[in-house]
């Protein structure tokens, strides 16, 4: 099932990354620039996330995943919970980190607005996530994400920071 999508302006990764790293970056209409963008694919949906540091990249990737499922702006930071993920290497850790956030959505109906990384290595990610439980009166589900995939997965240094590309099964 394909849900209605809003039109997203096409911009190069480099230009987007430069805008995000600029202090107080905003779009021409005054809206805040999100530190991620949705990627179209024939069978799946993905996103590209950016950060000055790997910690910021992991938090922005988590925000991108959440925004695929529910409008990030509709989530309030009412409660905080700890999140921990492990992996054998950095890109596997990113997949497991996002899979843990997806699990908390699927199993416990958690939606997170923000994340504060407490620890990040190539094998462990620990953070405090701020958010709330799903409320159907305020949160419209945009799409059901089934899983985080390794398809075209990228986690790499980029000019002035870090970049990740992640595709999800829907």
C-alpha positions in Angstrom: 0.0 0.0 0.0 1.4 3.4 -1.0 0.5 6.3 1.2 0.2 9.9 -0.1 3.5 11.7 0.1 4.3 15.4 0.1 6.6 16.7 -2.6 10.2 17.0 -1.4 12.6 19.3 -3.2 15.6 17.6 -4.8 18.9 18.8 -3.3 22.3 17.3 -3.5 23.7 15.5 -0.4 26.6 17.9 -0.3 24.4 21.0 -0.4 22.0 19.5 2.2 24.9 18.6 4.5 26.4 22.1 4.2 23.0 23.6 5.1 22.5 21.4 8.1 26.0 22.2 9.5 25.4 25.9 9.1 24.3 27.3 12.5 20.5 27.9 12.6 20.1 26.5 9.1 16.6 27.2 7.7 14.7 26.8 4.4 13.8 29.8 2.3 10.3 29.8 3.8 11.8 30.0 7.4 11.1 26.4 8.3 13.9 24.5 10.1 15.9 22.2 7.8 15.7 18.6 9.0 19.0 16.8 9.4 17.8 13.9 7.1 15.9 13.4 3.9 13.7 10.6 2.5 15.1 8.4 -0.3 12.7 6.8 -2.9 13.3 3.2 -4.0 11.1 0.9 -6.1 10.2 -1.5 -3.3 11.4 0.2 -0.2 11.8 3.5 1.5 15.0 4.9 2.8 16.6 8.0 4.3 19.9 9.8 4.3 20.9 11.3 7.7 23.8 13.6 8.6 25.6 14.8 11.6 28.7 16.7 12.7 29.6 13.7 14.9 28.7 10.0 14.9 26.6 10.6 18.0 24.6 13.3 16.2 24.3 11.1 13.1 22.8 8.3 15.2 20.3 10.6 16.8 19.4 12.1 13.4 19.0 8.6 11.9 16.6 7.7 14.7 14.6 10.9 14.1 14.5 10.1 10.4 13.1 6.6 11.1 10.5 8.0 13.4 9.5 10.7 10.9 8.9 8.0 8.3 6.3 6.4 10.6 4.7 9.4 12.3 5.1 13.2 11.9 8.1 14.0 14.2 6.5 17.3 15.1 3.4 15.6 16.6 5.5 13.9 19.3 5.9 15.5 22.7 8.9 14.8 25.0 6.8 13.7 27.9 8.9 10.8 29.2 12.5 9.6 29.0 13.7 6.0 28.7 17.1 4.4 28.1 17.9 2.6 24.9 20.8 0.3 24.3 22.0 -1.5 21.1 25.0 -3.6 20.3 26.7 -4.6 17.1 29.9 -6.2 15.9 30.9 -3.1 13.9 29.7 0.4 13.3 27.2 -0.1 10.4 25.8 -3.2 12.1 25.4 -1.1 15.3 23.4 1.5 13.3 21.1 -1.1 12.0 20.6 -2.6 15.5 20.1 0.8 17.0 17.3 1.6 14.6 15.9 -1.9 15.0 15.7 -1.3 18.7 13.7 1.9 18.2 11.4 0.1 15.7 11.0 -2.7 18.3 10.0 -0.1 21.0 7.4 1.3 18.5 6.0 -2.2 17.5 6.0 -3.8 20.9 5.4 -1.0 23.3 4.0 1.9 21.1 6.8 4.3 22.0 7.4 7.3 19.7 10.6 9.4 20.3 11.1 13.1 19.6 14.7 13.4 20.6 17.7 11.4 21.7 20.7 12.2 23.9 23.6 9.8 23.3 25.3 8.7 26.5 27.8 6.3 24.9 28.7 5.4 21.4 31.5 3.1 20.2 31.7 0.8 17.2 29.9 -1.9 19.2 27.6 -0.1 21.7 25.1 2.7 21.5 23.4 4.0 24.6 21.0 6.9 24.8 18.2 8.5 26.7 15.2 8.9 24.4 12.5 11.5 25.0 9.0 10.9 23.8 5.6 9.4 24.5 3.3 6.5 23.9 1.3 6.5 20.7 -2.0 8.4 20.9 -4.2 7.8 17.9 -5.9 11.2 18.4 -2.7 13.1 17.9 -0.4 10.7 15.9 -1.3 9.8 12.4 0.7 6.8 11.1 2.3 7.6 7.8 3.6 4.2 7.0 4.3 0.8 8.7 8.0 0.1 8.8 8.6 -3.7 9.0 12.4 -3.9 9.4 15.7 -2.1 9.0 17.7 -3.6 6.1 21.3 -3.8 5.0 20.3 -2.9 1.4 22.6 -0.1 0.2 23.5 0.6 3.9 26.1 3.3 4.2 27.8 4.8 7.3 30.7 7.0 6.4 32.7 10.2 7.1 31.5 13.1 5.0 32.8 16.6 4.5 32.8 18.1 8.0 30.9 15.2 9.6 29.1 11.9 9.0 26.5 10.5 6.6 24.3 7.4 6.7 22.0 5.9 4.2 19.4 3.4 5.4 16.6 1.6 3.6 13.7 0.0 5.5 11.1 -2.7 4.5 7.6 -1.3 4.4 
